[in-house]
Each structure stands twice: as structure tokens, then as C-alpha cells.
Amino acid sequence: MIDKNQLTATIEKAIEGTDIFIVDLTVSPQNDIVVELDSMSSLDIDTCAAVTRAIEKDFDRDTDDYNLEVGSAGLTSPFRVRRQYEKNIGNDIEILTADGRKLKAVLTGVDDNGFTFEYDIKVKEPGAKRPVVKTQQETLPFSGAKSVKYLLSFK
């Protein structure tokens, strides 16, 4: 069986000195290895291939037969690590809160406790004929959201 800690060390050594980070790493009992990476700037196939080569160099396929898949975290996949939140500050996001609300917002900040975002709501002011759009800011703990993902827009 592949040691996940050794595998993590190999990957971290391969991406050292870059802005690339590990989003997810799974090793199944059948030695199916899936590595998801992301980057604060961009992540190309050559980088994924270099990480694959580093893993294959440190883990002999003759000793441990394994399947290996190294790729980037999907553009519309939910965020899993804090650095993905940091990467998307200022971007549009879609949030599914733990209490069931689905919000389209702009990510404005992240800290150890959670993340902050702004979204527009329509408010009917007393005496006004039409609702007024107001921007509301909210902070949620990471556990307060079922999923948060980048909102892809083709405007």
C-alpha cells in the first residue's frame, strides 16, 4: 500500500518554490492515486506531467502497482482548501449555505474562521413604490457552507 504521507512529501517537494498547492490527495485500497492541484496563477498540463514524473521516480511501479491521475481542480468544482478562497477574492462565487440558501456573491475576504462575501438583495423601503437593490455583506464560517464555487460567467 502506498504511504500517503510519503506521497504528500514527494508532491510538496515537486511543487516547492511555485505557487501550486495540493487541493486533494486520495489513495484507495487498490492503490488508485488521485492528486488534485491548483495554483494562484495558472496550472498547465506540463506542470501536472512534472508532478507525475516526480511521483513515478519516488514510487516504483514494480514494488507497488498503482494507477496515478494528476490534474487540476476543476474550475467549477467546490472549494476545498483555504488557498482556493484566497485565490478567488474579488471573484463571483456561488454559495450553498448550510441552511439551504443559494447565493450569488462576490468573495471579499477570508481568514482562519471563515469567509466574507457581498451580495445584492432587493429591499422594499417604507413608502417607496419599487424595491431598492442594496448590497449586503455577510461572513460565514467554512462549516456554514455546504459548497462554495467559482461562478463562471460568459458576460
C-alpha positions as CSV (number, residue, x, y, z in Angstrom):
1,M,0.0,0.0,0.0
2,I,1.2,3.5,-0.9
3,D,2.1,5.6,2.2
4,K,0.0,8.8,1.8
5,N,2.5,10.9,4.0
6,Q,5.4,9.9,1.7
7,L,3.3,10.7,-1.3
8,T,2.4,14.1,0.1
9,A,6.1,14.8,0.8
10,T,7.0,13.9,-2.8
11,I,4.4,16.1,-4.3
12,E,5.3,19.1,-2.0
13,K,9.0,18.7,-3.0
14,A,7.9,18.7,-6.7
15,I,5.9,21.9,-6.3
16,E,8.3,23.6,-3.9
17,G,9.1,27.2,-5.0
18,T,6.0,27.6,-7.0
19,D,2.5,28.9,-6.2
20,I,1.0,25.5,-6.7
21,F,-0.8,23.8,-3.9
22,I,-2.5,20.4,-3.2
23,V,-6.3,20.6,-3.1
24,D,-6.9,16.9,-2.6
25,L,-5.0,13.6,-2.5
26,T,-6.7,10.2,-2.3
27,V,-5.2,6.8,-2.2
28,S,-7.7,3.9,-2.5
29,P,-7.1,0.4,-1.0
30,Q,-6.4,-0.7,-4.6
31,N,-3.6,1.9,-4.9
32,D,-5.6,4.2,-7.2
33,I,-3.9,7.6,-6.6
34,V,-5.7,10.8,-7.5
35,V,-3.9,14.2,-7.0
36,E,-5.7,17.5,-7.5
37,L,-3.6,20.6,-7.7
38,D,-4.4,24.3,-8.0
39,S,-2.3,27.4,-8.4
40,M,-2.7,31.1,-7.5
41,S,-1.9,31.9,-11.2
42,S,-2.3,29.1,-13.7
43,L,-1.7,25.4,-13.9
44,D,-0.8,23.7,-17.1
45,I,-0.5,20.1,-18.3
46,D,3.3,20.3,-18.3
47,T,3.3,21.0,-14.6
48,C,0.9,18.1,-13.9
49,A,3.2,15.9,-16.0
50,A,6.2,17.0,-14.0
51,V,4.5,16.1,-10.7
52,T,3.5,12.7,-12.3
53,R,7.2,12.1,-13.1
54,A,8.3,13.0,-9.6
55,I,5.8,10.6,-8.1
56,E,6.9,7.8,-10.5
57,K,10.5,8.4,-9.7
58,D,9.9,8.0,-5.9
59,F,7.4,5.2,-6.1
60,D,8.4,2.2,-8.1
61,R,5.6,0.6,-10.0
62,D,7.2,-2.8,-9.8
63,T,7.2,-2.7,-6.0
64,D,3.7,-1.1,-5.6
65,D,1.4,-1.5,-8.6
66,Y,-0.7,1.7,-8.8
67,N,-2.8,3.9,-11.0
68,L,-1.9,7.5,-11.0
69,E,-4.0,10.6,-12.0
70,V,-2.6,14.1,-11.5
71,G,-4.8,17.0,-12.6
72,S,-6.0,20.4,-11.7
73,A,-9.0,21.1,-9.5
74,G,-12.0,21.8,-11.8
75,L,-12.9,25.4,-12.5
76,T,-16.4,24.9,-11.2
77,S,-15.6,22.4,-8.5
78,P,-16.4,23.4,-4.9
79,F,-13.6,25.0,-2.9
80,R,-11.9,22.5,-0.5
81,V,-8.9,24.4,0.9
82,R,-8.4,27.9,2.2
83,R,-5.9,28.9,-0.6
84,Q,-8.7,28.4,-3.2
85,Y,-10.8,31.0,-1.3
86,E,-7.7,33.3,-1.2
87,K,-7.2,32.8,-4.9
88,N,-10.8,33.9,-5.7
89,I,-11.0,37.1,-3.6
90,G,-12.8,39.6,-5.7
91,N,-14.4,37.0,-8.0
92,D,-18.0,36.0,-8.3
93,I,-18.9,32.8,-6.3
94,E,-21.9,30.7,-5.8
95,I,-22.7,29.6,-2.2
96,L,-25.0,26.9,-0.9
97,T,-25.3,27.7,2.8
98,A,-25.9,25.0,5.4
99,D,-29.4,26.5,6.0
100,G,-30.3,25.9,2.3
101,R,-29.8,29.4,0.8
102,K,-28.3,29.6,-2.7
103,L,-26.4,32.9,-3.1
104,K,-24.5,34.6,-6.0
105,A,-22.0,36.8,-4.4
106,V,-18.5,38.4,-4.6
107,L,-15.9,36.9,-2.3
108,T,-14.3,39.8,-0.3
109,G,-12.2,38.1,2.3
110,V,-11.0,35.0,4.1
111,D,-9.5,34.3,7.5
112,D,-9.0,31.4,9.8
113,N,-12.6,31.5,10.9
114,G,-14.4,31.7,7.6
115,F,-15.0,33.9,4.6
116,T,-16.7,37.2,3.8
117,F,-18.8,38.0,0.8
118,E,-21.2,40.6,-0.6
119,Y,-24.4,40.1,-2.5
120,D,-27.3,42.2,-3.7
121,I,-30.8,42.0,-2.2
122,K,-34.0,43.8,-3.0
123,V,-35.5,45.7,-0.1
124,K,-38.9,47.4,-0.1
125,E,-38.4,50.7,1.7
126,P,-41.4,52.1,3.5
127,G,-43.3,54.5,1.3
128,A,-41.3,53.5,-1.8
129,K,-43.1,52.2,-4.9
130,R,-40.4,49.9,-6.0
131,P,-37.9,47.7,-4.2
132,V,-34.3,49.1,-3.9
133,V,-31.3,47.0,-4.5
134,K,-28.9,47.0,-1.6
135,T,-25.5,45.3,-1.1
136,Q,-25.3,43.2,2.0
137,Q,-22.1,41.8,3.5
138,E,-22.1,38.5,5.3
139,T,-19.4,36.3,7.0
140,L,-19.8,32.6,7.2
141,P,-17.6,30.0,8.9
142,F,-16.3,27.4,6.5
143,S,-18.7,24.9,8.1
144,G,-21.6,27.3,7.4
145,A,-21.5,26.5,3.7
146,K,-22.3,23.2,2.0
147,S,-20.4,24.3,-1.1
148,V,-18.7,27.4,-2.4
149,K,-17.5,27.5,-6.0
150,Y,-16.3,30.0,-8.6
151,L,-19.2,31.3,-10.6
152,L,-18.4,31.0,-14.3
153,S,-19.9,33.8,-16.3
154,F,-19.9,34.5,-20.0
155,K,-20.9,38.2,-19.9
